[in-house]
């Protein structure tokens, strides 16, 4: 019986990309897996067939050979050369890719990283800035204690004149496999701990790890309008990898200090301004600072009440992503005078007496409130 076309087996076009091939394989492998079709010989044969197809098409070199020579590429003496024939493959290897996708991060990272050393750890740095710096942005220089590649062995971990050798246990893959029924169980190589290499003569400066402790100085660009809690990522600025592994990342967490005058709310800025009772009653103007260091003049109309807000457009924070600048809100706090002299107290009593005889109410809010209170008490009296 002639071999079926591998693309036909997986139900994909010849120009399908790696993701399409993997999706098709995963769907079929789940459908025809022997655990779901116990005793079904046809399903078992189909499962082997789709694993055989996937084992070839997932590998760029094998796929190129198959596209050129067909099944003959994997037969003994075939045009693609030898050795790694699809007929002698371990069909559990293909199905292990499903476990790679679902459980790849479980217990120590994704598969397939053998021979490249261990990735360095990510680092966190807390940077505190002022509200003015958040408004304008800045360049900050920070000093980060970290692990960097050893300058003596250039990160290899091997002493001068020597080099890491391929691990004899896993043959450089960084992992070993054991077949259990239809499944292939894969674990980190116990000899090289997943690096794929072993060091017989370790570097004396780093003890074979390929890295040393050092304080690193970095320049960080703080964008305009940055908010409290913003995270900035510097790729590759974390700890150096072990034995030539890739470096981790550095994450800078921004904390904006509380300001004595301003409170931020997104792109807007709020400022509470205390105002003397006389200024609120008679009106006038007041100068207030803005977050950019300038001044703004606010006109106070006569009879301004506590809590009244004035809006200064485009006087707030710089927009983080190039949008319109926020606004500034001035909230008035009318201040009651204290430590009055006898003369001032007499004047206020005279003022109070005249307000009671005025033709129009001069404290409408309080008069309206106490009028409602009186009605409330009268209603209670009538109910009794």
Secondary structure as UniProt FT lines:
FT   HELIX           6..10
FT   TURN            14..15
FT   HELIX           18..32
FT   HELIX           34..36
FT   TURN            38..39
FT   HELIX           41..57
FT   HELIX           60..69
FT   HELIX           70..74
FT   TURN            76..77
FT   TURN            79..80
FT   HELIX           86..88
FT   HELIX           91..103
FT   TURN            104..108
FT   TURN            114..115
FT   STRAND          123..129
FT   HELIX           131..136
FT   STRAND          138..149
FT   TURN            151..155
FT   TURN            160..161
FT   STRAND          165..166
FT   TURN            168..172
FT   STRAND          175..180
FT   TURN            181..182
FT   STRAND          183..188
FT   TURN            190..194
FT   STRAND          197..198
FT   TURN            204..208
FT   STRAND          211..222
FT   TURN            224..225
FT   TURN            228..229
FT   STRAND          231..234
FT   TURN            235..236
FT   TURN            243..244
FT   STRAND          250..256
FT   STRAND          262..265
FT   TURN            266..267
FT   STRAND          268..276
FT   HELIX           277..282
FT   STRAND          284..289
FT   TURN            291..292
FT   STRAND          295..300
FT   TURN            302..303
FT   TURN            306..307
FT   STRAND          309..312
FT   TURN            313..314
FT   TURN            320..321
FT   STRAND          328..335
FT   HELIX           342..356
FT   HELIX           364..383
//
